[in-house]
C-alpha cells in the first residue's frame, strides 16, 4: 500500500505541473476573449462532464479504476499539444475543453475511489484525510512552481511553450499511474466469466446505476453534504475564473506579475493545508463548515471594496478557504459511500456539480461583462452569507450531519 500511495503522491505532483494555470485566463483576455466567451468554454466543459461522469464512473467500478485514470491522464497530456495547432483560436479552445472534459470524467471519482480503497484494503481508512491533504499539498507545491515558471516562460519565449511543458508533465504522470497497484474490487470481473460479456455488463450497469442513485437521493446525510459540495464547486470555479483578472485590476498585469502573485497565493495555501492536517480533528467537526462559509462571505465582501494591491490579501484567504472547504466536504462524502459504489457516486456528484455550474456560468459571464468583477464579488458575498444562515438553521433544527468521523 505504501508503494501505491507514494506513486499517487508522485503522480499528483506531476499532474500539478500545469504551466498554463497561472496565466490562462489572462491569456484569454489578452487575445480578445470576453468573459462571456471564457465562461462559455467552461460551460462546454461542464456539460460534457455532466454527460460523461456517470458512464465513466460505472466503467471504473465495473472494469478498472486504474486503467480509466491512466487513459484520462493520457488524454490530458495530449490535449495541450492540440492547442498548439492554433493557440489564439476560440474553436481550438473549444476542442481543448472537450478533451479536458473527457479527462476529468475519467479521472474525477475514480482517482479518489482508488486512493480510498487502497487505504481500506489495509484497514487504514482513517488515514484518508491525511493522504488527501498530503496530495493537495503536493499539487499546490507543483502548481506554485509551474505557475511561476509558466509566467516567466510566457513572458520570455511565448505562451505556446507553456503548453509543451504541461503536456510533458501530464504524460509523465500517465506513465507513473501505469505502475500503481489496483486494490481488489467487490465487482470482480471473474464472477461474470461464464456469462456473455455484453449482456452482463449492460444488466450490471443498469442495476449498479439504480442502486447508486437511490442511495444518493434517499440518504439525507449524503444529500445534505452533496448540496454543500455542489455549491462549493460552483463558487470555487467562479473564483478561479476571475482570480487572474482581479490581480490584473490591482495593477499587476503582466504574465510574470500575475503568475508570481498566484504562485505566492498557492504557496501560502499549501503551507496552510500542510499544517491543517496536523490538526485534523478540528477540520472534521461540523461547525467548521459553518465558520468557513461565513468567512468566505466576509472575504468576498472585503474583496469587493478594495481596488489596490491590498486586494491580494482577501484573494489569498479565499483560495485557502475554498481549498479547505473542498477537502472537508470530500472527506465527509467519502465516509458515507460503500466501496462498491464509490466511483459511480462520486462521478454522479461531479455530474450534478457540472450541471449546476453550467446553468449559472453564462449568467455569471454576462454579469461580469456588464457590471464588472467588483459587483460580482459583492453578489457572491451575499450568496455565501445566505448559505451560512441556511446551514446554521439546518443544524439548529436537528438535521444530522455526516459525523461518522467527528467524534
C-alpha positions in Angstrom: 0.0 0.0 0.0 2.8 2.4 0.9 4.3 1.9 -2.6 1.0 2.8 -4.3 0.4 5.8 -2.1 3.9 7.1 -3.0 3.1 6.6 -6.7 -0.1 8.6 -6.1 2.0 11.3 -4.5 4.4 11.5 -7.4 1.6 11.3 -10.0 -0.3 14.1 -8.2 2.9 16.3 -8.2 3.4 15.8 -11.9 -0.2 16.4 -12.6 0.0 19.7 -10.7 2.8 20.9 -13.1 0.4 22.8 -15.4 2.4 25.7 -16.7 -0.6 27.4 -18.2 -2.7 27.6 -14.9 -1.3 30.9 -13.6 -1.8 32.8 -16.8 -4.5 31.1 -18.9 -7.5 33.5 -18.1 -5.2 36.5 -18.5 -4.1 35.0 -21.9 -7.7 34.6 -22.9 -8.3 38.3 -22.1 -5.1 39.4 -23.9 -6.2 37.6 -27.2 -9.6 39.3 -27.0 -11.9 36.8 -25.4 -14.8 38.3 -23.4 -15.9 37.0 -20.0 -19.0 35.5 -21.8 -16.7 33.5 -24.1 -14.5 32.4 -21.2 -17.5 31.2 -19.3 -18.9 29.6 -22.5 -15.7 27.5 -22.7 -16.3 26.4 -19.1 -20.0 25.6 -19.9 -18.9 23.4 -22.8 -16.5 21.6 -20.4 -19.1 21.2 -17.7 -21.9 20.0 -19.9 -19.7 17.3 -21.3 -18.6 16.3 -17.8 -22.3 16.1 -16.9 -22.9 13.7 -19.8 -19.8 11.5 -19.2 -19.4 11.4 -15.4 -21.9 8.5 -14.7 -20.8 6.2 -17.6 -17.1 6.7 -16.8 -17.7 6.2 -13.0 -19.6 3.0 -13.6 -16.9 1.9 -16.1 -14.3 2.4 -13.3 -16.4 0.5 -10.8 -17.1 -2.4 -13.2 -13.9 -2.6 -15.2 -10.8 -0.9 -13.8 -10.3 2.3 -11.9 -6.5 2.2 -12.6 -6.8 2.0 -16.4 -9.6 4.5 -16.5 -7.5 7.1 -14.8 -4.5 6.2 -16.9 -6.5 6.8 -20.1 -7.8 10.0 -18.7 -4.4 11.5 -17.9 -3.0 10.4 -21.3 -5.8 12.4 -22.9 -5.0 15.4 -20.7 -1.3 15.4 -21.7 -2.2 15.1 -25.4 -4.8 17.9 -25.2 -2.1 20.6 -24.5 -0.4 19.6 -27.8 -3.7 20.0 -29.7 -3.9 23.7 -28.7 -0.5 24.3 -30.4 -2.3 23.9 -33.8 -3.8 27.5 -33.4 -3.2 28.9 -29.9 -5.3 32.1 -30.5 -8.4 30.4 -31.9 -11.6 30.2 -29.9 -12.5 27.0 -31.8 -9.3 25.3 -30.8 -10.0 26.1 -27.2 -13.5 24.5 -27.6 -11.7 21.3 -28.7 -9.4 21.6 -25.7 -12.5 22.0 -23.4 -13.9 18.8 -24.9 -10.7 16.8 -24.3 -10.4 18.2 -20.8 -13.9 17.2 -20.0 -13.2 13.6 -21.1 -10.1 13.6 -19.0 -11.9 15.0 -15.9 -14.8 12.5 -16.3 -12.4 9.6 -16.5 -10.3 10.7 -13.5 -12.5 12.5 -11.0 -14.4 10.0 -9.0 -12.1 7.1 -10.0 -8.9 8.8 -8.6 -10.5 9.4 -5.2 -12.0 5.9 -5.2 -8.8 4.1 -5.9 -6.9 6.1 -3.2 -9.6 5.5 -0.6 -9.9 1.8 -1.4 -6.1 1.3 -1.4 -6.2 2.5 2.2 -9.3 0.5 3.0 -7.6 -2.7 1.8 -5.0 -2.2 4.6 -7.7 -1.1 7.1 -6.3 2.4 7.1 -9.4 4.4 6.0 -8.8 7.0 8.9 -5.6 8.0 7.1 -7.6 9.2 4.0 -7.8 12.7 5.3 -4.1 12.8 5.9 -3.3 11.3 2.5 -5.7 13.5 0.7 -4.3 16.6 2.4 -0.8 15.5 1.5 -1.8 15.1 -2.1 -3.3 18.6 -2.1 -0.1 19.9 -0.6 1.9 18.3 -3.4 -0.5 19.5 -6.1 -0.3 23.1 -4.7 3.5 22.8 -4.5 3.7 21.7 -8.1 1.2 24.4 -9.1 3.2 27.1 -7.3 6.4 26.1 -9.1 4.8 25.7 -12.5 2.8 29.0 -12.2 6.0 31.0 -11.6 7.8 29.2 -14.4 4.8 29.4 -16.7 4.7 33.2 -16.3 8.4 33.5 -16.9 8.2 31.2 -20.0 5.2 33.1 -21.5 6.9 36.4 -21.0 10.3 35.3 -22.3 9.6 32.8 -25.2 5.9 32.6 -25.6 2.7 31.1 -24.3 2.9 28.1 -26.6 5.9 26.7 -24.7 3.9 26.5 -21.5 1.7 24.1 -23.4 4.6 21.9 -24.4 5.9 21.7 -20.8 2.4 21.0 -19.5 2.0 18.1 -22.0 5.3 16.6 -20.9 4.4 16.6 -17.2 0.9 15.2 -18.0 2.3 12.3 -20.0 4.9 11.6 -17.3 2.1 11.4 -14.8 0.3 8.9 -17.0 3.5 6.7 -17.1 3.7 6.7 -13.2 0.0 5.7 -12.9 0.6 2.7 -15.1 2.6 1.1 -12.3 0.0 1.7 -9.5 -1.4 -1.5 -7.9 -5.2 -1.6 -8.1 -7.0 -2.7 -4.9 -9.4 -5.7 -5.1 -12.9 -4.6 -6.2 -16.1 -6.1 -4.9 -17.2 -6.0 -8.6 -14.7 -8.7 -9.6 -14.8 -9.4 -13.3 -14.3 -13.1 -12.7 -17.9 -13.6 -11.3 -19.1 -12.9 -14.8 -16.7 -15.2 -16.6 -19.4 -17.7 -17.7 -21.9 -15.0 -18.9 -22.0 -13.3 -22.3 -19.9 -10.1 -21.9 -22.3 -7.7 -23.5 -25.3 -9.0 -21.6 -23.7 -9.0 -18.1 -22.1 -5.5 -18.5 -25.4 -4.0 -19.6 -27.5 -5.5 -16.9 -25.0 -4.8 -14.2 -24.5 -1.3 -15.5 -28.3 -0.6 -15.1 -28.5 -2.3 -11.7 -25.4 -0.5 -10.4 -26.7 2.9 -11.6 -30.1 2.4 -10.0 -28.8 1.4 -6.6 -26.3 4.3 -6.6 -28.9 6.9 -7.4 -31.3 5.5 -4.9 -28.7 5.9 -2.2 -27.8 9.5 -3.2 -31.3 10.8 -3.1 -32.7 8.8 -0.1 -29.9 9.1 2.3 -30.5 12.5 4.0 -27.0 12.8 5.4 -25.5 12.3 1.9 -28.0 14.6 0.2 -27.1 17.5 2.6 -23.4 17.1 2.1 -23.9 16.7 -1.6 -25.7 20.1 -1.8 -22.8 21.8 0.0 -20.3 20.1 -2.4 -22.2 21.4 -5.4 -22.4 25.0 -4.1 -18.8 24.9 -3.1 -17.7 23.6 -6.5 -19.6 26.2 -8.5 -18.3 29.1 -6.3 -14.7 27.8 -6.5 -14.9 27.6 -10.3 -16.2 31.1 -10.5 -13.5 32.4 -8.1 -10.7 30.6 -10.1 -12.0 32.2 -13.3 -12.0 35.8 -12.0 -8.8 35.4 -9.9 -6.3 36.4 -12.6 -8.3 39.4 -13.9 -8.7 40.6 -10.4 -5.0 40.6 -9.8 -4.6 42.5 -13.1 -7.1 45.1 -11.8 -4.9 45.6 -8.7 -2.1 46.9 -11.0 -0.1 43.7 -11.5 -0.9 42.9 -15.1 2.0 41.2 -16.9 2.1 37.4 -17.3 5.0 37.2 -14.9 3.4 39.6 -12.3 0.2 37.6 -12.3 2.0 34.3 -12.2 4.2 35.3 -9.3 1.2 36.5 -7.2 -0.8 33.3 -7.9 2.3 31.2 -7.1 2.7 33.0 -3.8 -1.1 32.5 -3.0 -0.7 28.9 -3.8 2.4 28.6 -1.6 0.6 30.1 1.3 -2.4 27.8 0.7 0.0 24.8 0.5 1.6 25.7 3.9 -1.9 26.2 5.5 -3.1 22.8 4.2 0.1 21.2 5.4 -0.3 22.5 8.9 -4.1 21.9 8.9 -3.6 18.2 8.5 -1.7 18.2 11.8 -5.0 19.2 13.5 -7.4 17.0 11.5 -9.8 16.7 14.4 -10.8 20.4 14.2 -11.4 20.3 10.4 -13.6 17.3 10.7 -16.1 19.0 13.1 -19.4 20.0 11.6 -19.2 23.6 13.0 -16.0 24.1 11.0 -18.0 24.2 7.8 -20.3 27.0 9.2 -17.2 29.0 10.1 -15.8 28.5 6.6 -19.0 29.6 4.9 -19.2 32.8 7.0 -15.5 33.6 6.5 -15.9 33.1 2.7 -18.8 35.6 2.7 -16.8 38.2 4.6 -13.8 37.8 2.3 -15.8 38.3 -0.8 -17.3 41.4 0.8 -13.9 42.9 1.6 -12.6 42.0 -1.8 -15.5 44.0 -3.5 -14.4 47.1 -1.6 -10.6 47.1 -2.4 -9.0 48.5 -5.6 -5.3 48.5 -4.8 -2.7 45.7 -4.4 -4.1 45.0 -1.0 -6.7 43.1 -2.9 -4.2 40.2 -2.9 -4.9 39.5 0.8 -8.6 38.6 0.6 -7.8 36.7 -2.6 -5.2 34.6 -0.8 -7.7 34.0 2.1 -10.4 32.9 -0.3 -8.0 30.5 -2.0 -7.2 28.8 1.4 -10.9 28.7 2.4 -12.0 27.1 -0.8 -9.2 24.5 -0.6 -10.2 23.5 2.9 -13.9 23.6 2.0 -13.3 21.0 -0.7 -11.1 18.8 1.4 -13.6 18.7 4.3 -16.7 18.0 2.1 -14.8 15.4 0.1 -13.8 13.6 3.3 -17.3 13.7 4.7 -18.9 12.5 1.5 -16.4 9.5 1.2 -17.3 8.4 4.7 -20.9 7.8 3.6 -20.3 5.7 0.5 -19.7 2.0 0.2 -16.6 0.9 -1.8 -18.5 -0.9 -4.5 -20.4 2.3 -5.5 -17.7 4.8 -4.7 -16.5 5.8 -8.2 -20.1 5.8 -9.6 -21.5 8.0 -6.8 -18.5 10.4 -6.8 -18.8 10.7 -10.6 -22.5 11.3 -10.3 -21.8 14.0 -7.7 -19.4 15.6 -10.1 -22.1 15.4 -12.8 -24.5 17.3 -10.5 -21.8 19.9 -9.9 -21.3 20.3 -13.6 -25.0 20.7 -14.3 -25.4 23.4 -11.7 -22.4 25.3 -12.7 -23.3 25.1 -16.4 -26.7 26.6 -15.5 -25.3 29.6 -13.8 -22.0 30.2 -15.6 -23.3 32.1 -18.7 -25.3 34.4 -16.4 -22.1 35.0 -14.4 -20.1 35.8 -17.5 -22.7 38.3 -18.7 -22.8 39.9 -15.3 -19.0 40.2 -15.2 -19.1 41.8 -18.7 -21.9 44.2 -17.9 -21.4 45.1 -14.3 -17.7 44.3 -13.5 -16.0 41.9 -11.2 -16.5 44.0 -8.1 -20.2 43.8 -8.4 -19.9 40.0 -8.9 -17.8 39.7 -5.8 -20.4 41.5 -3.7 -23.1 39.2 -5.0 -21.1 36.2 -4.1 -20.6 37.6 -0.6 -24.4 37.9 -0.1 -24.8 34.4 -1.5 -22.4 32.8 1.0 -23.9 34.8 3.9 -27.3 33.4 2.9 -25.8 29.9 2.7 -24.3 30.3 6.2 -27.7 31.2 7.6 -29.3 28.2 6.0 -26.6 25.9 7.3 -27.0 27.3 10.8 -30.8 26.8 10.7 -30.4 23.3 9.4 -28.1 22.5 12.3 -30.3 24.0 14.9 -33.4 22.2 13.6 -31.6 18.9 14.2 -30.5 17.8 10.7 -27.9 15.1 11.3 -24.6 15.8 9.6 -22.2 13.1 8.4 -20.4 12.9 11.7 -19.0 9.4 11.4 -15.5 10.8 12.0 -16.4 13.9 14.0 -16.4 12.1 17.3 
